[in-house]
């Protein structure tokens, strides 16, 4: 198998020029051009010779080459049709790579995991466009795909939001969702000069290791996430008002206030003060108010 040739700026520029590639703003394309960061991602993702890896957004195949050298098999899902001939070229020396030209949100990833890995947990590695980070990560967790870990490059603020706790300004629905499904760990901060073109913001590599079972028990997971979204939908409002105003929830003012009271919290509490366990208890209490009536 060939050694990776991409990852340094000269080779990346040569490939882009050869194909007269034009960066698409709508796809949020920023290609990594730092071999140290690439090595760090592979190490953090803990890729070994038995692993099947799903790569989202391979770009011109820079990280794909590194993944192919470390893993048993790589499926690289790329939405931009203009990149497919480039990937077929840069990955021609790697027989263990499968290129899929599709929107990852529309791929049946559970079927892919079954086909390529016998349904065993897969590892996901990605350099995600900032505008679609949350839907992709939540989609991976919510769709019952067998997952071991997700190691992703995201905007620095988004990575920090994933691992903060209650009472901080960055704490929100994403923090709670990620922490319900996985253990987040920021591996490295990556400055803009490691990319081409340079993004306007700093990035971070974060590894999300899937929990074997969630850290809290809740009777209705869907209801808990509706409650979480409602409480952060209007951050300045109290928790009670956020829940009352939510189009997703159908509880009376009395039911909502009684459920909040059952947590031992005052009526003026805001959602950002609640822990994951308290959100689970709140959802269970709301469920109880219906089943008991």
N, C-alpha and C positions, 0 to 999 in steps of 0.2 A: 504493500500500500504506500502511496505517495506521502511524503511529509507535507504538512500544510505550507502553502506558498503565500496565502493571503494573510492579512493581519499587519502588514507594514504599508505605509502610505503609498510608496512607489508602485507596488504591485496592484494595489486597489485602483489607483489612478489609471494604470495601464489597462486594466480590465474594463473600467468605465469608458475609457476613450475608444477602445477596440469596438465596443458595442454602441458607442455614442449614446450612452444611457443618460436619461433626463430624470432627475429626482422628482418624485411626485409628492407635493405638499399634502395632498389628501390622504396619503398613506403614512405620513409622519416618518419618512425614511431618514435615518441617521446610521451610517455604517461604522462599525468599530474598527479602529486602526491602531490598536495597541496590543502587542503580543502578551505583555505581562497581565493585562486585564483578562485576556482570553484564557490564559493558563489558570488564573485565579477562579474564573467561572467554572471551568472543567473540574478543578479540585473541589470547589464548594459544592458542586452538584454531585460529587462522589460517583462519577461515572466509571463503571468497570466493564470488563470484557463480556459479562453475561447480560448487560443491560440493554433494554430497548428504550430509545429516547425519542420523544416527540419534540421537535424544534418548531417554534412558531415564529414566522417572519425571518427566514434565513438570509434575506437580502441577496448578496452576490455569493454567499456560501462561505464567508470567512469563518464563522464559528462552526459551521457544519463540517468543515475539514477537520477541525480539532475534535469535534464530537465523534466523527467517523473513526478516527484513530484510537479513541478510547472505548467506544461502545461496540456491542454486537451488531446493532442495527439502528439506523436513524431514519425517521420519517420527518421530512421537512415540508411544512405547510406554508405556501407563499401565495398571497392574494394577487400580486401584481404580475400580470401575464408577460410584461416586458422583461421581467427578470428570469423567466423560465429558460430561454436559450443560454443566458449567462450561467445559470446554475448547472445546466447540462454540460457546459464546457468546464467550469471550475471544479465540478464534482465527478468528471469523467474517470478519474483514476481511483474512485472509491466505489467498490461494488456493493457496499452495505448501506447505501443511501437510497431512499425512495422519495421522489419529489412529487408533491401533491399541489396542484395549482387550484386552490380553493380558499374561500373565507373560512377561517378556523371555526367561527361560530356556527357554520353550517355543516361541518364535518361530523359524521357519527364516530366520535372518538372512542366510545365503548366498543364498537364493532372493530375499530382499528386495533385497539389493545388486545382484543380477543384473537384477531387474525395474526398479529405480529408477535404477541407475547403470551398467547394462551390464557388471556384474562388475568395474568399476574400484574401486580402494580407496576406502573410505568413511571419514568422520570421525565419531567417537562423542563426544557431550557428555552429561554426566549429573551430577545432584546425587543421589548414591546413598545410600539408607538404610544405616546403619552395619552392620546385622546381615547384609546380603547382599552387601557390597562384594566380598569375595574370590571367591565363586562366579560373580558376574557378570563380573568382570575376567578370571578364568581361563577362563570359558566363551567369551568373545570371542576370546581368544588361541588356545585349543585347537581351536576348531571350524572352523579353516581358512576363516574369513571374510576377504575382502579388506579389510584394515584399513590406514589410513594413520596414524591417531593416536587416542588416547582421552584426552579432557580431562575430568577428574572432580573433583567436590567430595567429599572423604572426611574421615573423622575424622583429625585432625592426626597422631596416633600411627601410623595406618595409612599415611599418606603418607610419613612418615619411615621406616617399616619398609621401604617399597618401594625406597628408594634407598641404604640403608646397606650396608656391606661386612662381611667376616668379623671375628670377634672382638668385636663389639658386642652388647649384650643384645637389641637389637631385630632383629638379623639372624636370618632364618629362611627357611622354605620359600617364603613370599610374596616376600621380597627376591630370592631366586634365580630364581623363576619369572618375575617381572616383568623382571628384568635379562637373562634368557635371550631373552625375546621383544622387549623394547623398551628405549629409553633414557628413564629417569624424570627429570623435572625439576619441582621444586616451584615453582609460579608465584606463589602468594600464600597467606598465612595469613589466615583469616577468623574473627573473634571471634563468640561466640554471639549478640550483639545484632544481627547481620545477618540473623537468621532469625526466623520466627514459626511455631510457638512456639519459644522459645529452647532449643537443646539444652544439655545439661549440660557438654558438652566443646567444645573449639575444633576448627575444621575447617581444611582446606587444599585448595587447588586444585592438582592435579598433572597434568602432561601426560606421557603415555607415547607416545613416537614409535616406531613399529614398526621393528625392524631389518630391513634388506633380507634379510640372512641372519644367523642367530644368531652371537654372538661366539665360541662354541666349537663344535667338531664332536663329535658323539657318535653311536655306531652305533645305539643304541636309546634314543630320547628318552623313551619310556614307562618303561623300566627306570631311567633316570637320575632321573626324578621320583619313582619308588617309593623309590629309595635316599635321595633328599633328604627325603621325608616321613618315612621310617623314622628318619633320623638326628636329626630335630627332634621326633619324636613323644614322646620321653622325654628332654628336654634335659639332665637331670642325669646320664644314663647315658653311658658312652663310646660312640663311634661303633660299635665292634664289637658291643657289647651291643644297641644300638638296632637294628642290622641283623639280628642273630640273633633278636630278639624280634618282628620285624615279621611280621604275618600276610600281607603282600603279597609277601614275599621267601621264596625257598625255596633257600637256600644253606647249606652246612655251615659249622660254626665254622672249620674249616681253610681253606675257600675264602675266607671273609670276611677272616680274619686275613692270609692271603697277599695278597689284593687291597689291603688297607690298607698292608701292608709295601711293596708295589710302588710306592706313592706316596712312599716314603721317610719315612713317619710312624711314630711309636711306637704301641704297642698301646693306650695310654691316651688317645689323641687324641679330642677331641669333635667332633661335626659342625659346630658353630659356628666352628671354626677353618679349615674348608676353603673354598676359592674355588670358583666355578662351574666353572672349568677342571679342578680336582681332582675334583669330583663327576663330571664327564664321564669323566675318566680312570678313576675307581673303577668306574663302571658298565661301561665298556669292558672292564676287567680281569675283572670278574665274568662278563661274557658270554664272554670268552675261556676262563675256567676251565671253562665248560660245553662249549664247542665243541671244546676241546682234550682233553676227557676221553672 
